[in-house]
Amino acid sequence: MSKSKKPLISPGVKLVLIILLIPASITIYALVFLAWEELRSIPFINGLVHNEMDAIQGDFDLQIPEEYIPIYLSAEKEYGVPWTLLAAHHRIETRFSTMKTLVSPVGAEGHMQFMPCTFVGWDHPTCSDLGTGEITEAEKTDPKTIQKYGGYGVDANQDGIADPFNIEDAIFSAANYLAQAGVAEGNFKKAIYNYNHSEQYVEDILYYYHLYEEVSNELEQLVLAKNKEIN
């Protein structure tokens, strides 16, 4: 029987080496992390990081602005309406708020194009026909007035004003409307049709909704990761 070979390093020495290497490993990790943070401030490297958002949406005819995604997500959490459906409505209604005017020829107002009577409530004594009404500017943004007349306007940022021209209020109001119009029961088509009585509108919204759904997880992860860095 051959003699067993003695290990080159004894268990005791191995333990000592491991203990000695732990601080060194931590130091190396910290240096690498700090180096990466410095590199990220270089425009070229920073551009590579932010270009992930562009790469994911490369085939879209109009990309979803990054700054709106956290608002969509918050509205989804509050009302249960998929953020991608809200993005689809925002895309169709005002091309993500890039239109020259946020008031339509028929009187729809704001980022998500609410008729004043829908925003404030059809029980308002002046509401009829298309829903422009003779609602004062003060009434249009007053949460108490909106509650009184059964409107869908929401004061999302808690500033005491429910404003269709404020992006947060507008998106939350759209989520509120869609949830009550049918999305809460899973009836997307009904809700979308109620938002705008057009079969073509329904088709257009669903097209973008499904398009955004395909990359929703990737976009969410990027936004969440960026917010984590900021915080």
PyRosetta script that sets phi, psi and omega in degrees:
from pyrosetta import init, pose_from_sequence

init()
pose = pose_from_sequence("MSKSKKPLISPGVKLVLIILLIPASITIYALVFLAWEELRSIPFINGLVHNEMDAIQGDFDLQIPEEYIPIYLSAEKEYGVPWTLLAAHHRIETRFSTMKTLVSPVGAEGHMQFMPCTFVGWDHPTCSDLGTGEITEAEKTDPKTIQKYGGYGVDANQDGIADPFNIEDAIFSAANYLAQAGVAEGNFKKAIYNYNHSEQYVEDILYYYHLYEEVSNELEQLVLAKNKEIN")
pose.set_psi(1, 131.0)
pose.set_omega(1, -178.4)
pose.set_phi(2, -78.5)
pose.set_psi(2, 148.6)
pose.set_omega(2, 179.7)
pose.set_phi(3, -73.7)
pose.set_psi(3, 139.5)
pose.set_omega(3, 177.6)
pose.set_phi(4, -71.4)
pose.set_psi(4, 140.0)
pose.set_omega(4, -178.5)
pose.set_phi(5, -78.5)
pose.set_psi(5, 141.5)
pose.set_omega(5, 177.1)
pose.set_phi(6, -75.2)
pose.set_psi(6, 139.4)
pose.set_omega(6, 177.8)
pose.set_phi(7, -63.1)
pose.set_psi(7, 144.1)
pose.set_omega(7, -179.5)
pose.set_phi(8, -63.0)
pose.set_psi(8, -34.3)
pose.set_omega(8, 179.5)
pose.set_phi(9, -124.0)
pose.set_psi(9, 127.6)
pose.set_omega(9, -179.0)
pose.set_phi(10, -72.1)
pose.set_psi(10, 155.2)
pose.set_omega(10, 177.9)
pose.set_phi(11, -53.2)
pose.set_psi(11, -37.7)
pose.set_omega(11, -179.8)
pose.set_phi(12, -64.0)
pose.set_psi(12, -41.4)
pose.set_omega(12, -179.9)
pose.set_phi(13, -68.5)
pose.set_psi(13, -39.8)
pose.set_omega(13, 178.0)
pose.set_phi(14, -57.4)
pose.set_psi(14, -45.3)
pose.set_omega(14, -179.4)
pose.set_phi(15, -60.2)
pose.set_psi(15, -42.9)
pose.set_omega(15, 179.8)
pose.set_phi(16, -63.1)
pose.set_psi(16, -42.4)
pose.set_omega(16, -180.0)
pose.set_phi(17, -63.5)
pose.set_psi(17, -41.3)
pose.set_omega(17, 178.6)
pose.set_phi(18, -61.1)
pose.set_psi(18, -45.4)
pose.set_omega(18, 179.9)
pose.set_phi(19, -61.0)
pose.set_psi(19, -40.3)
pose.set_omega(19, 180.0)
pose.set_phi(20, -69.5)
pose.set_psi(20, -31.4)
pose.set_omega(20, -176.6)
pose.set_phi(21, -78.0)
pose.set_psi(21, -24.2)
pose.set_omega(21, -178.0)
pose.set_phi(22, -58.1)
pose.set_psi(22, -51.3)
pose.set_omega(22, 178.6)
pose.set_phi(23, -61.2)
pose.set_psi(23, -37.6)
pose.set_omega(23, -180.0)
pose.set_phi(24, -63.6)
pose.set_psi(24, -40.5)
pose.set_omega(24, 179.8)
pose.set_phi(25, -64.5)
pose.set_psi(25, -42.2)
pose.set_omega(25, 178.7)
pose.set_phi(26, -62.2)
pose.set_psi(26, -42.2)
pose.set_omega(26, 179.9)
pose.set_phi(27, -63.2)
pose.set_psi(27, -44.6)
pose.set_omega(27, 179.5)
pose.set_phi(28, -62.2)
pose.set_psi(28, -44.0)
pose.set_omega(28, 179.2)
pose.set_phi(29, -59.9)
pose.set_psi(29, -44.9)
pose.set_omega(29, -179.1)
pose.set_phi(30, -62.9)
pose.set_psi(30, -41.4)
pose.set_omega(30, 179.7)
pose.set_phi(31, -65.0)
pose.set_psi(31, -40.7)
pose.set_omega(31, 178.8)
pose.set_phi(32, -64.4)
pose.set_psi(32, -43.2)
pose.set_omega(32, 179.8)
pose.set_phi(33, -61.3)
pose.set_psi(33, -46.5)
pose.set_omega(33, -179.8)
pose.set_phi(34, -64.7)
pose.set_psi(34, -37.6)
pose.set_omega(34, 178.4)
pose.set_phi(35, -63.7)
pose.set_psi(35, -40.3)
pose.set_omega(35, 179.0)
pose.set_phi(36, -65.6)
pose.set_psi(36, -40.2)
pose.set_omega(36, 178.5)
pose.set_phi(37, -62.5)
pose.set_psi(37, -37.0)
pose.set_omega(37, 177.5)
pose.set_phi(38, -68.9)
pose.set_psi(38, -41.0)
pose.set_omega(38, 179.9)
pose.set_phi(39, -62.3)
pose.set_psi(39, -35.9)
pose.set_omega(39, -177.4)
pose.set_phi(40, -64.8)
pose.set_psi(40, -22.4)
pose.set_omega(40, 178.6)
pose.set_phi(41, -77.0)
pose.set_psi(41, -13.5)
pose.set_omega(41, 176.9)
pose.set_phi(42, -74.4)
pose.set_psi(42, 128.1)
pose.set_omega(42, -175.8)
pose.set_phi(43, -49.6)
pose.set_psi(43, -41.3)
pose.set_omega(43, -176.9)
pose.set_phi(44, -64.3)
pose.set_psi(44, -47.0)
pose.set_omega(44, -179.3)
pose.set_phi(45, -67.8)
pose.set_psi(45, -43.0)
pose.set_omega(45, 178.8)
pose.set_phi(46, -60.4)
pose.set_psi(46, -37.0)
pose.set_omega(46, 178.0)
pose.set_phi(47, -64.4)
pose.set_psi(47, -37.4)
pose.set_omega(47, 179.0)
pose.set_phi(48, -63.6)
pose.set_psi(48, -40.2)
pose.set_omega(48, 179.7)
pose.set_phi(49, -64.7)
pose.set_psi(49, -49.1)
pose.set_omega(49, -176.4)
pose.set_phi(50, -73.4)
pose.set_psi(50, -20.0)
pose.set_omega(50, -179.7)
pose.set_phi(51, -72.6)
pose.set_psi(51, -10.2)
pose.set_omega(51, 175.9)
pose.set_phi(52, -60.1)
pose.set_psi(52, -39.8)
pose.set_omega(52, 178.7)
pose.set_phi(53, -62.2)
pose.set_psi(53, -43.0)
pose.set_omega(53, 179.4)
pose.set_phi(54, -66.5)
pose.set_psi(54, -38.7)
pose.set_omega(54, -178.1)
pose.set_phi(55, -64.5)
pose.set_psi(55, -40.4)
pose.set_omega(55, -179.7)
pose.set_phi(56, -64.2)
pose.set_psi(56, -36.9)
pose.set_omega(56, -176.4)
pose.set_phi(57, -100.9)
pose.set_psi(57, 19.1)
pose.set_omega(57, -173.5)
pose.set_phi(58, -56.5)
pose.set_psi(58, -31.8)
pose.set_omega(58, -177.0)
pose.set_phi(59, -91.7)
pose.set_psi(59, -2.3)
pose.set_omega(59, -178.0)
pose.set_phi(60, -75.3)
pose.set_psi(60, 145.0)
pose.set_omega(60, 177.1)
pose.set_phi(61, -71.7)
pose.set_psi(61, -24.2)
pose.set_omega(61, 176.6)
pose.set_phi(62, -150.8)
pose.set_psi(62, 117.6)
pose.set_omega(62, -174.7)
pose.set_phi(63, -74.1)
pose.set_psi(63, 149.5)
pose.set_omega(63, 175.4)
pose.set_phi(64, -73.5)
pose.set_psi(64, 119.8)
pose.set_omega(64, 178.1)
pose.set_phi(65, -59.7)
pose.set_psi(65, 130.7)
pose.set_omega(65, -175.8)
pose.set_phi(66, -55.9)
pose.set_psi(66, -37.5)
pose.set_omega(66, -174.3)
pose.set_phi(67, -68.6)
pose.set_psi(67, -17.3)
pose.set_omega(67, -179.4)
pose.set_phi(68, -87.1)
pose.set_psi(68, -22.7)
pose.set_omega(68, -174.6)
pose.set_phi(69, -59.1)
pose.set_psi(69, -44.3)
pose.set_omega(69, 177.1)
pose.set_phi(70, -60.1)
pose.set_psi(70, -31.9)
pose.set_omega(70, 178.7)
pose.set_phi(71, -70.4)
pose.set_psi(71, -43.6)
pose.set_omega(71, 176.3)
pose.set_phi(72, -57.7)
pose.set_psi(72, -44.4)
pose.set_omega(72, -177.5)
pose.set_phi(73, -64.0)
pose.set_psi(73, -40.6)
pose.set_omega(73, 178.7)
pose.set_phi(74, -64.8)
pose.set_psi(74, -40.8)
pose.set_omega(74, 179.1)
pose.set_phi(75, -67.0)
pose.set_psi(75, -37.0)
pose.set_omega(75, 176.6)
pose.set_phi(76, -61.3)
pose.set_psi(76, -43.8)
pose.set_omega(76, 179.9)
pose.set_phi(77, -62.5)
pose.set_psi(77, -36.7)
pose.set_omega(77, -176.8)
pose.set_phi(78, -76.6)
pose.set_psi(78, -38.8)
pose.set_omega(78, -171.4)
pose.set_phi(79, -118.7)
pose.set_psi(79, -7.1)
pose.set_omega(79, 178.3)
pose.set_phi(80, 77.8)
pose.set_psi(80, 12.9)
pose.set_omega(80, 177.6)
pose.set_phi(81, -92.9)
pose.set_psi(81, 124.7)
pose.set_omega(81, -178.3)
pose.set_phi(82, -51.9)
pose.set_psi(82, 135.1)
pose.set_omega(82, -177.3)
pose.set_phi(83, -63.8)
pose.set_psi(83, -27.5)
pose.set_omega(83, 179.1)
pose.set_phi(84, -69.6)
pose.set_psi(84, -28.9)
pose.set_omega(84, 176.3)
pose.set_phi(85, -72.0)
pose.set_psi(85, -39.7)
pose.set_omega(85, 176.7)
pose.set_phi(86, -63.3)
pose.set_psi(86, -40.7)
pose.set_omega(86, 177.8)
pose.set_phi(87, -63.5)
pose.set_psi(87, -38.6)
pose.set_omega(87, 178.8)
pose.set_phi(88, -62.8)
pose.set_psi(88, -43.1)
pose.set_omega(88, 177.9)
pose.set_phi(89, -64.8)
pose.set_psi(89, -41.6)
pose.set_omega(89, 179.6)
pose.set_phi(90, -62.7)
pose.set_psi(90, -40.0)
pose.set_omega(90, 179.1)
pose.set_phi(91, -62.9)
pose.set_psi(91, -46.7)
pose.set_omega(91, -176.5)
pose.set_phi(92, -72.9)
pose.set_psi(92, -42.0)
pose.set_omega(92, -173.3)
pose.set_phi(93, -69.4)
pose.set_psi(93, -49.3)
pose.set_omega(93, -175.4)
pose.set_phi(94, -137.3)
pose.set_psi(94, 19.8)
pose.set_omega(94, -178.7)
pose.set_phi(95, 51.1)
pose.set_psi(95, 50.4)
pose.set_omega(95, -178.0)
pose.set_phi(96, 56.9)
pose.set_psi(96, 44.2)
pose.set_omega(96, 174.3)
pose.set_phi(97, 65.3)
pose.set_psi(97, 27.1)
pose.set_omega(97, -179.9)
pose.set_phi(98, -100.8)
pose.set_psi(98, -0.5)
pose.set_omega(98, 178.9)
pose.set_phi(99, -69.1)
pose.set_psi(99, 152.3)
pose.set_omega(99, -176.6)
pose.set_phi(100, -61.1)
pose.set_psi(100, -37.8)
pose.set_omega(100, 177.6)
pose.set_phi(101, -128.0)
pose.set_psi(101, 144.4)
pose.set_omega(101, 178.5)
pose.set_phi(102, -101.9)
pose.set_psi(102, 24.0)
pose.set_omega(102, 174.2)
pose.set_phi(103, -124.0)
pose.set_psi(103, 121.9)
pose.set_omega(103, -176.9)
pose.set_phi(104, -81.1)
pose.set_psi(104, 165.4)
pose.set_omega(104, 178.4)
pose.set_phi(105, -58.6)
pose.set_psi(105, -27.0)
pose.set_omega(105, -179.2)
pose.set_phi(106, -93.9)
pose.set_psi(106, -1.5)
pose.set_omega(106, 175.0)
pose.set_phi(107, 106.9)
pose.set_psi(107, 2.9)
pose.set_omega(107, 176.5)
pose.set_phi(108, -68.7)
pose.set_psi(108, 140.5)
pose.set_omega(108, -171.0)
pose.set_phi(109, -124.9)
pose.set_psi(109, 149.8)
pose.set_omega(109, 169.6)
pose.set_phi(110, 87.6)
pose.set_psi(110, -176.6)
pose.set_omega(110, -176.0)
pose.set_phi(111, -60.7)
pose.set_psi(111, -32.7)
pose.set_omega(111, -177.0)
pose.set_phi(112, -114.2)
pose.set_psi(112, 12.5)
pose.set_omega(112, 170.2)
pose.set_phi(113, 56.0)
pose.set_psi(113, 66.3)
pose.set_omega(113, 175.4)
pose.set_phi(114, -93.1)
pose.set_psi(114, 136.2)
pose.set_omega(114, 166.5)
pose.set_phi(115, -69.7)
pose.set_psi(115, 140.8)
pose.set_omega(115, -177.6)
pose.set_phi(116, -51.9)
pose.set_psi(116, -39.7)
pose.set_omega(116, -178.8)
pose.set_phi(117, -70.2)
pose.set_psi(117, -28.5)
pose.set_omega(117, 176.3)
pose.set_phi(118, -73.5)
pose.set_psi(118, -39.0)
pose.set_omega(118, -179.1)
pose.set_phi(119, -70.3)
pose.set_psi(119, -45.0)
pose.set_omega(119, -176.4)
pose.set_phi(120, -88.6)
pose.set_psi(120, -34.9)
pose.set_omega(120, 179.8)
pose.set_phi(121, 129.2)
pose.set_psi(121, 132.2)
pose.set_omega(121, -178.0)
pose.set_phi(122, -72.6)
pose.set_psi(122, -8.6)
pose.set_omega(122, 175.1)
pose.set_phi(123, -78.7)
pose.set_psi(123, -5.9)
pose.set_omega(123, 176.6)
pose.set_phi(124, -60.6)
pose.set_psi(124, 133.7)
pose.set_omega(124, -173.5)
pose.set_phi(125, -58.4)
pose.set_psi(125, -18.1)
pose.set_omega(125, -178.4)
pose.set_phi(126, -98.4)
pose.set_psi(126, 1.7)
pose.set_omega(126, -174.0)
pose.set_phi(127, -86.3)
pose.set_psi(127, 130.4)
pose.set_omega(127, 176.0)
pose.set_phi(128, -167.5)
pose.set_psi(128, 177.3)
pose.set_omega(128, 176.0)
pose.set_phi(129, 52.0)
pose.set_psi(129, -122.4)
pose.set_omega(129, -176.2)
pose.set_phi(130, -74.3)
pose.set_psi(130, -21.6)
pose.set_omega(130, 176.7)
pose.set_phi(131, 103.0)
pose.set_psi(131, 21.9)
pose.set_omega(131, 175.6)
pose.set_phi(132, -76.1)
pose.set_psi(132, -41.6)
pose.set_omega(132, 178.6)
pose.set_phi(133, 63.7)
pose.set_psi(133, 175.9)
pose.set_omega(133, 173.8)
pose.set_phi(134, -116.4)
pose.set_psi(134, 64.6)
pose.set_omega(134, -175.2)
pose.set_phi(135, -96.5)
pose.set_psi(135, 129.5)
pose.set_omega(135, -179.5)
pose.set_phi(136, -68.8)
pose.set_psi(136, 158.0)
pose.set_omega(136, 179.4)
pose.set_phi(137, -60.6)
pose.set_psi(137, -36.3)
pose.set_omega(137, 179.5)
pose.set_phi(138, -65.7)
pose.set_psi(138, -40.4)
pose.set_omega(138, 179.6)
pose.set_phi(139, -67.6)
pose.set_psi(139, -38.0)
pose.set_omega(139, -175.6)
pose.set_phi(140, -57.4)
pose.set_psi(140, -30.7)
pose.set_omega(140, -174.5)
pose.set_phi(141, -114.1)
pose.set_psi(141, 9.4)
pose.set_omega(141, -177.7)
pose.set_phi(142, -90.7)
pose.set_psi(142, 112.3)
pose.set_omega(142, -179.3)
pose.set_phi(143, -55.7)
pose.set_psi(143, -34.0)
pose.set_omega(143, -179.8)
pose.set_phi(144, -69.2)
pose.set_psi(144, -39.1)
pose.set_omega(144, 177.5)
pose.set_phi(145, -66.1)
pose.set_psi(145, -41.8)
pose.set_omega(145, 179.1)
pose.set_phi(146, -62.2)
pose.set_psi(146, -42.8)
pose.set_omega(146, 178.1)
pose.set_phi(147, -64.8)
pose.set_psi(147, -39.6)
pose.set_omega(147, -178.9)
pose.set_phi(148, -61.9)
pose.set_psi(148, -41.9)
pose.set_omega(148, -175.1)
pose.set_phi(149, -99.5)
pose.set_psi(149, 7.9)
pose.set_omega(149, 174.0)
pose.set_phi(150, 72.7)
pose.set_psi(150, 33.3)
pose.set_omega(150, 179.3)
pose.set_phi(151, -80.7)
pose.set_psi(151, 176.0)
pose.set_omega(151, -177.9)
pose.set_phi(152, -106.3)
pose.set_psi(152, -0.1)
pose.set_omega(152, -179.6)
pose.set_phi(153, -62.6)
pose.set_psi(153, 140.7)
pose.set_omega(153, -177.1)
pose.set_phi(154, -129.4)
pose.set_psi(154, 136.3)
pose.set_omega(154, 172.7)
pose.set_phi(155, -90.8)
pose.set_psi(155, 81.7)
pose.set_omega(155, -172.8)
pose.set_phi(156, -69.8)
pose.set_psi(156, -36.3)
pose.set_omega(156, -176.8)
pose.set_phi(157, -92.3)
pose.set_psi(157, 7.4)
pose.set_omega(157, 173.3)
pose.set_phi(158, 56.7)
pose.set_psi(158, 42.4)
pose.set_omega(158, 176.7)
pose.set_phi(159, -103.1)
pose.set_psi(159, 9.4)
pose.set_omega(159, 179.0)
pose.set_phi(160, 85.8)
pose.set_psi(160, 3.0)
pose.set_omega(160, -178.8)
pose.set_phi(161, -131.3)
pose.set_psi(161, 133.7)
pose.set_omega(161, 173.7)
pose.set_phi(162, -103.9)
pose.set_psi(162, 101.2)
pose.set_omega(162, -168.2)
pose.set_phi(163, -118.1)
pose.set_psi(163, 117.1)
pose.set_omega(163, 179.1)
pose.set_phi(164, -65.2)
pose.set_psi(164, -14.0)
pose.set_omega(164, 178.2)
pose.set_phi(165, -95.0)
pose.set_psi(165, -0.3)
pose.set_omega(165, 171.5)
pose.set_phi(166, -95.3)
pose.set_psi(166, 128.5)
pose.set_omega(166, -171.2)
pose.set_phi(167, -61.8)
pose.set_psi(167, -41.0)
pose.set_omega(167, 179.8)
pose.set_phi(168, -66.6)
pose.set_psi(168, -48.4)
pose.set_omega(168, 180.0)
pose.set_phi(169, -59.9)
pose.set_psi(169, -42.1)
pose.set_omega(169, -177.4)
pose.set_phi(170, -64.1)
pose.set_psi(170, -45.9)
pose.set_omega(170, -177.9)
pose.set_phi(171, -68.3)
pose.set_psi(171, -42.3)
pose.set_omega(171, 177.9)
pose.set_phi(172, -64.8)
pose.set_psi(172, -36.2)
pose.set_omega(172, 178.3)
pose.set_phi(173, -65.9)
pose.set_psi(173, -40.1)
pose.set_omega(173, 177.8)
pose.set_phi(174, -64.4)
pose.set_psi(174, -40.7)
pose.set_omega(174, 178.2)
pose.set_phi(175, -64.4)
pose.set_psi(175, -41.1)
pose.set_omega(175, 177.6)
pose.set_phi(176, -60.1)
pose.set_psi(176, -46.2)
pose.set_omega(176, -179.3)
pose.set_phi(177, -63.9)
pose.set_psi(177, -50.3)
pose.set_omega(177, -176.4)
pose.set_phi(178, -62.6)
pose.set_psi(178, -38.1)
pose.set_omega(178, 178.9)
pose.set_phi(179, -60.8)
pose.set_psi(179, -46.1)
pose.set_omega(179, -178.2)
pose.set_phi(180, -75.3)
pose.set_psi(180, -23.4)
pose.set_omega(180, -177.3)
pose.set_phi(181, -81.8)
pose.set_psi(181, -9.3)
pose.set_omega(181, 178.0)
pose.set_phi(182, 149.3)
pose.set_psi(182, -21.4)
pose.set_omega(182, -177.7)
pose.set_phi(183, -63.3)
pose.set_psi(183, -35.0)
pose.set_omega(183, 179.8)
pose.set_phi(184, -59.2)
pose.set_psi(184, -28.9)
pose.set_omega(184, 177.8)
pose.set_phi(185, -97.5)
pose.set_psi(185, 6.1)
pose.set_omega(185, 179.3)
pose.set_phi(186, 84.7)
pose.set_psi(186, 7.0)
pose.set_omega(186, -178.4)
pose.set_phi(187, -96.0)
pose.set_psi(187, 81.4)
pose.set_omega(187, -175.9)
pose.set_phi(188, -65.9)
pose.set_psi(188, -45.8)
pose.set_omega(188, -175.7)
pose.set_phi(189, -60.7)
pose.set_psi(189, -42.5)
pose.set_omega(189, 178.9)
pose.set_phi(190, -61.4)
pose.set_psi(190, -46.3)
pose.set_omega(190, -178.2)
pose.set_phi(191, -63.1)
pose.set_psi(191, -44.0)
pose.set_omega(191, -179.2)
pose.set_phi(192, -65.7)
pose.set_psi(192, -41.4)
pose.set_omega(192, 179.4)
pose.set_phi(193, -64.3)
pose.set_psi(193, -38.2)
pose.set_omega(193, 177.6)
pose.set_phi(194, -65.0)
pose.set_psi(194, -32.4)
pose.set_omega(194, 179.7)
pose.set_phi(195, -65.6)
pose.set_psi(195, -39.3)
pose.set_omega(195, 177.6)
pose.set_phi(196, -152.6)
pose.set_psi(196, 113.2)
pose.set_omega(196, -171.6)
pose.set_phi(197, -71.3)
pose.set_psi(197, 74.8)
pose.set_omega(197, 179.5)
pose.set_phi(198, -153.1)
pose.set_psi(198, 127.8)
pose.set_omega(198, 177.8)
pose.set_phi(199, -65.4)
pose.set_psi(199, -35.3)
pose.set_omega(199, 177.9)
pose.set_phi(200, -64.9)
pose.set_psi(200, -37.6)
pose.set_omega(200, 177.5)
pose.set_phi(201, -61.2)
pose.set_psi(201, -44.1)
pose.set_omega(201, 178.6)
pose.set_phi(202, -59.4)
pose.set_psi(202, -45.4)
pose.set_omega(202, 179.6)
pose.set_phi(203, -62.2)
pose.set_psi(203, -43.6)
pose.set_omega(203, -179.0)
pose.set_phi(204, -63.9)
pose.set_psi(204, -44.8)
pose.set_omega(204, 179.7)
pose.set_phi(205, -62.2)
pose.set_psi(205, -46.0)
pose.set_omega(205, -178.4)
pose.set_phi(206, -65.7)
pose.set_psi(206, -33.0)
pose.set_omega(206, 176.9)
pose.set_phi(207, -60.1)
pose.set_psi(207, -50.8)
pose.set_omega(207, -179.1)
pose.set_phi(208, -70.8)
pose.set_psi(208, -34.6)
pose.set_omega(208, 177.2)
pose.set_phi(209, -58.5)
pose.set_psi(209, -48.7)
pose.set_omega(209, 179.9)
pose.set_phi(210, -67.8)
pose.set_psi(210, -35.1)
pose.set_omega(210, 177.5)
pose.set_phi(211, -62.3)
pose.set_psi(211, -45.4)
pose.set_omega(211, -179.2)
pose.set_phi(212, -72.0)
pose.set_psi(212, -31.9)
pose.set_omega(212, 178.6)
pose.set_phi(213, -60.9)
pose.set_psi(213, -33.7)
pose.set_omega(213, -177.5)
pose.set_phi(214, -62.8)
pose.set_psi(214, -27.6)
pose.set_omega(214, -178.0)
pose.set_phi(215, -119.9)
pose.set_psi(215, 12.4)
pose.set_omega(215, -174.1)
pose.set_phi(216, -59.8)
pose.set_psi(216, -43.0)
pose.set_omega(216, -177.8)
pose.set_phi(217, -63.6)
pose.set_psi(217, -42.2)
pose.set_omega(217, -179.7)
pose.set_phi(218, -64.6)
pose.set_psi(218, -43.0)
pose.set_omega(218, -179.8)
pose.set_phi(219, -66.4)
pose.set_psi(219, -40.5)
pose.set_omega(219, 178.5)
pose.set_phi(220, -60.6)
pose.set_psi(220, -45.7)
pose.set_omega(220, -178.2)
pose.set_phi(221, -62.4)
pose.set_psi(221, -40.1)
pose.set_omega(221, 178.4)
pose.set_phi(222, -63.8)
pose.set_psi(222, -45.1)
pose.set_omega(222, -179.5)
pose.set_phi(223, -65.3)
pose.set_psi(223, -44.4)
pose.set_omega(223, -179.9)
pose.set_phi(224, -63.8)
pose.set_psi(224, -40.3)
pose.set_omega(224, 179.0)
pose.set_phi(225, -64.2)
pose.set_psi(225, -41.4)
pose.set_omega(225, 179.9)
pose.set_phi(226, -66.7)
pose.set_psi(226, -42.6)
pose.set_omega(226, 178.7)
pose.set_phi(227, -63.4)
pose.set_psi(227, -35.2)
pose.set_omega(227, 178.9)
pose.set_phi(228, -65.9)
pose.set_psi(228, -38.7)
pose.set_omega(228, 178.3)
pose.set_phi(229, -64.4)
pose.set_psi(229, -42.4)
pose.set_omega(229, -178.2)
pose.set_phi(230, -65.0)
pose.set_psi(230, -41.4)
pose.set_omega(230, -179.0)
pose.set_phi(231, -78.7)
pose.dump_pdb("model.pdb")
